[in-house]
Amino acid sequence: MVERLTLNLPSVHTLTDEQFFELCIENRDLQFEKTADGVLIIMPPTGGETGRRNVSILFQLETWSQQDKTGVTFDSSTCFKLPNGANRSPDASWIQRQRWQNLTPEAREQFPPICPDFVIELRSKTDSLTTRKI
């Protein structure tokens, strides 16, 4: 079982939003997250069973969202810039349409500076239930 890799780099917390975005773009084969404390996390790819469960969750959320029409759905590749400075990519997420439309087109193209209204995080066998700082 592959666990996520955590890098404690003293200068990471000083990365600007633009620099973090560039780091992610220049390393497209890696999925990065960053905690509010500047800890860089490299997320491993999922296994087959996890990927299958994740697509089922995403499909159900998007089906509901299409019927409800009040918001938009995002997959695990979407990285959000949270109010506390962290950059996170939940497995599935949903944002009220009006909140999403209030962002500028540029903000929607990069890592949207918004906290989703609803998130789903699929727990894998290597994930801990202990509380951790986001």
C-alpha positions as CSV (number, residue, x, y, z in Angstrom):
1,M,0.0,0.0,0.0
2,V,1.5,3.3,-1.0
3,E,1.2,6.1,1.5
4,R,1.3,9.8,0.7
5,L,4.7,11.5,0.9
6,T,5.0,14.5,3.2
7,L,7.8,17.0,2.6
8,N,8.6,19.5,5.3
9,L,10.4,22.2,3.4
10,P,11.0,25.4,5.4
11,S,10.5,27.6,2.4
12,V,7.4,26.0,1.0
13,H,5.1,28.0,3.2
14,T,6.5,31.1,1.5
15,L,5.4,29.9,-1.9
16,T,3.1,32.4,-3.5
17,D,-0.2,31.1,-4.9
18,E,1.3,31.6,-8.4
19,Q,4.5,29.7,-7.5
20,F,2.5,26.8,-6.1
21,F,0.3,26.7,-9.2
22,E,3.5,26.7,-11.4
23,L,5.0,23.8,-9.3
24,C,1.8,21.8,-9.9
25,I,1.7,22.6,-13.6
26,E,5.4,21.8,-14.1
27,N,4.9,18.4,-12.4
28,R,1.6,17.3,-13.9
29,D,2.3,13.6,-13.1
30,L,2.3,14.4,-9.3
31,Q,-0.7,15.6,-7.3
32,F,0.3,18.2,-4.7
33,E,-1.6,19.5,-1.7
34,K,-0.3,22.0,0.8
35,T,-1.3,22.5,4.5
36,A,-1.9,25.9,6.0
37,D,1.5,25.4,7.8
38,G,3.3,25.0,4.4
39,V,3.8,21.2,4.6
40,L,3.8,19.9,1.0
41,I,2.0,16.6,0.5
42,I,2.5,14.5,-2.6
43,M,-0.6,12.3,-3.1
44,P,-0.1,8.8,-4.6
45,P,-2.3,7.5,-7.4
46,T,-5.2,5.4,-6.3
47,G,-5.5,1.6,-6.7
48,G,-8.2,0.0,-8.8
49,E,-10.8,-0.5,-6.1
50,T,-10.4,3.0,-4.7
51,G,-10.7,4.5,-8.2
52,R,-13.8,2.5,-8.9
53,R,-15.5,3.6,-5.6
54,N,-14.4,7.2,-6.2
55,V,-16.0,7.3,-9.7
56,S,-19.2,5.9,-8.2
57,I,-19.3,8.7,-5.6
58,L,-18.5,11.3,-8.2
59,F,-21.2,10.0,-10.6
60,Q,-23.8,10.1,-7.8
61,L,-22.9,13.6,-6.8
62,E,-22.9,14.9,-10.4
63,T,-26.2,13.2,-11.1
64,W,-27.8,14.9,-8.1
65,S,-26.2,18.2,-9.0
66,Q,-27.6,18.0,-12.6
67,Q,-31.1,17.4,-11.2
68,D,-30.8,20.0,-8.5
69,K,-29.3,22.7,-10.7
70,T,-28.2,24.8,-7.8
71,G,-24.4,24.1,-7.9
72,V,-21.5,22.6,-9.7
73,T,-19.5,19.4,-9.0
74,F,-15.7,18.9,-9.0
75,D,-13.5,15.8,-9.1
76,S,-10.3,14.9,-7.2
77,S,-8.1,16.8,-9.7
78,T,-9.5,20.1,-8.6
79,C,-7.3,21.9,-6.1
80,F,-8.9,24.6,-4.0
81,K,-7.2,27.5,-2.2
82,L,-8.8,27.5,1.2
83,P,-9.3,30.6,3.4
84,N,-6.6,29.3,5.9
85,G,-4.0,29.2,3.1
86,A,-4.1,25.4,2.5
87,N,-4.4,24.0,-1.0
88,R,-6.6,20.8,-0.9
89,S,-8.1,18.4,-3.5
90,P,-11.1,16.5,-2.0
91,D,-12.1,13.3,-3.8
92,A,-15.4,15.0,-4.8
93,S,-16.8,18.4,-4.0
94,W,-19.8,20.7,-4.7
95,I,-20.2,24.5,-4.7
96,Q,-23.3,26.5,-4.9
97,R,-23.6,27.9,-8.4
98,Q,-23.9,31.5,-7.4
99,R,-20.7,31.3,-5.2
100,W,-18.9,29.7,-8.1
101,Q,-20.1,32.3,-10.6
102,N,-19.0,35.1,-8.2
103,L,-15.4,34.1,-8.9
104,T,-13.6,35.8,-11.7
105,P,-12.9,33.7,-14.8
106,E,-9.2,33.8,-14.0
107,A,-9.8,32.5,-10.4
108,R,-11.9,29.6,-11.8
109,E,-9.1,28.6,-14.2
110,Q,-6.4,28.3,-11.6
111,F,-6.8,26.9,-8.0
112,P,-10.2,28.5,-7.1
113,P,-9.9,30.6,-3.9
114,I,-13.1,29.1,-2.4
115,C,-14.0,26.5,0.2
116,P,-16.5,24.0,-1.3
117,D,-19.9,23.8,0.3
118,F,-19.8,20.0,0.4
119,V,-16.9,17.5,0.1
120,I,-16.5,13.8,0.1
121,E,-13.2,12.2,1.0
122,L,-12.9,8.5,0.4
123,R,-10.9,6.9,3.2
124,S,-8.3,4.4,2.1
125,K,-6.8,1.6,4.2
126,T,-3.7,3.8,4.9
127,D,-5.7,6.8,6.0
128,S,-5.9,7.5,9.7
129,L,-9.1,8.6,11.6
130,T,-7.0,10.9,13.8
131,T,-7.6,14.6,13.5
132,R,-5.1,16.4,11.3
133,K,-4.6,20.0,10.5
134,I,-5.8,20.8,7.0
